[in-house]
Amino acid sequence: MFSTSARRDAIALARETVALRPITLDTETTGLDPAAEIVEICLLDYDGSPLVDSLVRPAARIPAEATAVHGITNAMVAGAPTWPELWPQVATAIRGRTVAIYNRDYDVRLMRQSHRRWGLPWPDPPAIFFCIMETYAQFYGKWDRRRGHYRYLRLEEAGWQCGLSLPNAHRARPDAALAREVLLCLARQTP
């Protein structure tokens, strides 16, 4: 169910978000479950420069299944800061900013879970979180009847459709860079 007006609205929303000079966030994690934690985080400023780019030592070991996806091993995070040690830097970077994320719900959930795992209170709201994936899905315009919303595309699919050569590497910094470029590409579209 393609809608020209929905596509126009998605482009307008992307343009409004870009006008706010958002930062882009991506994480890598120990998994997808309710106990998963962040093992890498990257925040890129509006111009693409890194504000935070760090491995994170989780409270629990990184399962082999997660390492198979992103390549981050327990040895790699052994000397990395823990989430409570890194959070003040992340909080400073996002405070009062618009934070663009490809799959916002997942990354925000993992930040909250990492907070909970370490007994930190979640500040409400620390930033305005914008979902690039949802906006791109609306722009793309394929309706998913079973789920009752536009069909979500993987980050690499959206990048490919935008003609971007940045890979979806399943590492925080290149994926944040790709998400940033997808948002900029979307904002440049003709309604």
Summary of the structure (lengths in Angstrom):
residues: 191
radius of gyration: 16.6
end to end distance: 17.2
largest distance: 50.7
contacts: 591
relative contact order: 0.20
helix: 45%
strand: 18%
